[in-house]
Amino acid sequence: MTEENDTTVVEVPAALAGARLDAGLAKLLPQHSRTRIRGWIDLGLARMDGRVCRPRDRLFGGERITVAIPRVALVETEAQAIKLAIVHMDDALYVVNKPAGLVVHPGAGNPDRTLLNALLALDPGLREVPRAGIVHRLDKDTSGLLVVARTPEAQTALVRLLAARAIQREYLAICVGLVRSGGSVDAPIARHRGDRTRMAVRTEGREARTHYRVVERFRGHSLLRVALETGRTHQIRVHLAHIKAPIVGDPVYGGRLRVPRGATPPLVKSLAAFKRQALHAERLALEHPVTGESLEWTVPMPADLAALVKALRIDAATAQ
């Protein structure tokens, strides 16, 4: 990784007198998040009237602050030409329809062939954006919509929208069991005590809220529309399993294969062959980080999910 700095100089107005340095700089440099600015201060990259300072230092007004803003190049991450379905593209962002099976970011067991590798091949300029512009993730085997920032400024704005819960994300999920009505799950999520690769509902976890409503019921399954209010790891999968409606095919939270009594052979075959969680990010809505325009995208469920729904409908009709 290579790193260079761009120097920015700001003068503190009297209106910010009494504010903490990190909070004041976040107002003076709104294109960067307060968390990012605090990190620069901790690294000694911000000097106030020529001296190194701390995030909690108070401002009086009139100070001259010099910030050496790092420019990071992700040269150690290889660009790989992987075909992506781009739903929307402009100077500030991409919206991608991610297929099931594609990992979003390199990690243990998945060093390459990820969405990040594909984005760098699509747009080399993303090397100048932290995490190549990725601001939220989908699990490897969840399909659907994901937004990517093309500039640091757009990324900061999108992160703020996520934090303010101003980005709407809706999913379709095929669940085991007959969910009788819509509702919400308000249950904190943390790492599982015995298995660090899993998440679990735990009282000491971070707040997590999921809203759902029934779209269609079959004989032993339900098709739900799910909306995230928060965005915890595996949140939908954990919350639906918590209310005894685990997602079909979920290898971690779904439990054993369950087939309705007297199910048609095609349905039995479809359920046995479905080896990923039946979860699809269908809808994404947000305020454009530059223009402020309200934007919304939807994508249909992929072929494997559509085939499973068809098999469930045929089975339900046969039983009538």
N, C-alpha and C positions, 0 to 999 in steps of 0.2 A: 504494500500500500504506500502511495506517495501522498504527501500532505503539504499544501502551501497555505499561506494566509493572505487575506485581503484586509487592509486596514481601513476602519471606519471611525470617524471622529464625530462626536455629538456633544452639544452643550446642554446642560440641564436647566430647564426653565424653572422659574420661581414656583410655578404651580405644583412641581413635584417635591418641594421641600418637605422633609419628614418621611418620605417614602424609602423603602429599602432599595439598595442598589439594583438587585436583580429585578424587582418589580418595576422600578423606574426605567431600566434599560428595555424591559419588555414593552413598555409603552412607546419608548423612543425608537425601537427597532421592531415594529409590529410584524414584520415578515418572518421573525424568528420566535420560537416558543420560549417561555420563561425557563423551562427545564433545560433547553439547549444553552440559553444564555448563562444560567447558573453553572453549567458545566465548564463553559469558557472561563468564567471568573475563577472557579476552583483551579483551573489549569494555569492561572496567572496571565491569561490572554487579555484581561481588561485592566487598564491603568487609569486612575482618577487623579487628575492634576499631576501625572507623572509617577504616581506610586501604585504599587500592587494593592489590591483591595479584596474585600470579602463580600459574599452575597448579602450578608445582613447589615453591612455598613449603611448608615443613613445619609441621605442627600440633604443639602442645604439650599441648592439652587445656585446656578452660575458655574458649577464645576465643568471641567472639560474632560470628557472620558474618551479614551482611545481603545478600540476593541480590535484585536487581530482575529478576524473571523476565518476559521479553517475552511479550506476547500479540500474535500476528500475525494480521491479517485479510487474506484473499486477495481484496481487493475488486477488483483488476484482472482477475481471472479470472471470466468470465461464467458464470452458471448457465444451462445449456441442458437443456431437457426431452427427454432421449433415453431411450427405454425400456431398462431393464436387467432382466436375469433374476437376481433375488435368491434365492439358495439358502438363506441363513440370515441372520437379523437378531436382535440383542439390544442391550442398552444399551451394550455395549462394542465390537461389531464387526459388519460385514457380510461375507458371502461371496457373491461375484458370479460368475456364469457368463458370462465375456466372450466375445462373438462374434468370429470372425475379421473383420478389417477395421477394428476399433475400436482407435485409438491410446490408450494408457493416460494419457499426460501431454502437455500442449501442448509443442511444440518447433518447430524449423525445419521449415517445410513443413506443419505441422499446428498452426496457432494456436488452433483450437477444435474443437468436435464430438468431444471426447475423453472418456474415462472420467471424468477429473477434472471436466470441465464437467457431465457427467451426475450425478455424485455430489453436487455443490453444489446442483443442482436437487432431488435426492432428499432431501437433508439439509443445510439451511443451516448447522446447527451445525458442520459440518465445516470451515467457514471459520476456526474457532478451533484447528484441528489442523494442524500442519505438513504440507504436501503433501496436504492434505485426507484424511489418514489412510492414504495409499498407502504400503505398506512393501516391496512387491516388485512386479515388473512381468512382463508377458507381451509378447512381440513383437506388433506390429500384427496380423500374419496367423496368430498362434497363438491357438487358442480354448481355453476352459476356465476353471478355478477360480482365483480370486484373492481374498485376504483384505484387508479395509480396516478400520483402527481408527477408532472413533468418538470417542475421547478421547485427549488427549496421553499419559495414563498407560497406556492400552491399547496405544498405538503404541510407547511405549518398551519395554513388555513383549514385544511381538511382534518388535521389532527384536532384542532380546536372545535370543529363541528362535531367530530366524534365524541370529544369530551363533554360537549354541551348536549349530546344525544339528539343532534339536529340532522343526522343522516339516517334515513329510514331504510331498514333492511328487512325484507319479508321472504320467507322460505316456504316451500312445500315439503311436507314430510309424510311418509307412509308409515303408520304405527301399528303395532300389534294391539288388538283389543278394540272394543267399541267405546270410543270416547263420546259421552252423551251430550256434552254441551261445551261451549267455549269457556275460557277462563284465563287465569294468570298463575304463574309459579313465581313466588317471591321467596327464594331460598339461597343463602350464601354458598359460594363455591370456593373450594381450596383443593390443594393436592391431596390425593388419597393417602391415608396414613401408612398403609402397607405396600402400596405400589405407586411409585413416583411417576409412572407413565400415565396414570389415570387421574381424573379429577373426581370429586365427590361433593355432595352437599354436606357442609360442616358449619357449625354455629360460628366458628372463628374465621370463616372464609370471607371473601370480598362479596359485597352486595351483588345480587344477580336477579334480574327480573325478565321473564319471558311471557309473552301473551300468545294465546292460540285460539283458533276457532275451527269448528268442523266444516270441511268443504263437502265431504261425501263419506258415507258409511257403507261398508261391505258386510260380509257375514261374520268375519272375525278380525277385521282390520278397519282402520280409519285413515282418511286423507285429511291432513290438517294444514291450515295456513298459520304460520308462526312468525311473530314479529319480535325482534330483539329490542329491549330497552337498554340493556347493558351488553357488553361484549366480552364475556369471560371465555377462556379456553374450553372447548367442547360444551358450551353452555346449553344449547338446545338438546344435545344428546343426553347430557346429565339430567336436565330438568324433566324431559319426557320419561326417561327411565325412572325418575323419582316418583312420578305420578302413576307408575305402572302402565305406561304406554310407550315402551321402548321402540326405537326406530327399527324397521325391518332391515336385516342385513348388517346391523351394527356389530362389528366383531369385538368391541370392547364393552359396550353397555347393553347390548341387545339380548344376551342370554341365548338359550338353545333355540333351535328352529321350532316354530309353532305353526301348525297347519290346521285350519278349521276341519272339524269332523265331516267326512263325506265330500271333501274338496275335489273338484274336477282334476283329472290328471295334468292338464296344462298348468293349472295353478300350483299344484304340488311341485312340478318341474320348475316353474318360474321362481317360486320361493326358495327352493333348494339351490338354484343356480345364482341367486342374487347375493353376491359376496361383498357388497359395500353398503354403507348406510344409505338408506333411501331418502336422501336429503338434498334439496336443490334450492339455491339462492335465486329466487325468481324475479324479485323486484328490488330496485335501488332508486332512492330519491334523495336529492340534495340541492343545496343552493350553490351555484357555481362559485368557486373560490375567488374569481377575478371579477366577473360581470354581475354576480348576485342573482342571476337568472335561476328560477326554479326549474330543475331538470328531473326527469324520471325515465327509467328504462325497465322493460320487462323482457324476459326470454322464456320460451317454452321449455318444459321439462325435456331432458334428453331422451333418446330412443329407449334406453333400458328401463327408465322409470315409466315412460308412457306404455311400454309393453306390459309391465307389471300391473299398472292400473287397469289396462284392458283385460288382463287375465282375472283380476279381482272382480271386475264388473260382470264378465261372462259367468264366473262362478256364482256370484250373487243372483244373477238372473236365472240360472239353472235351478237354484234352490227354491225359487218362488213357486 
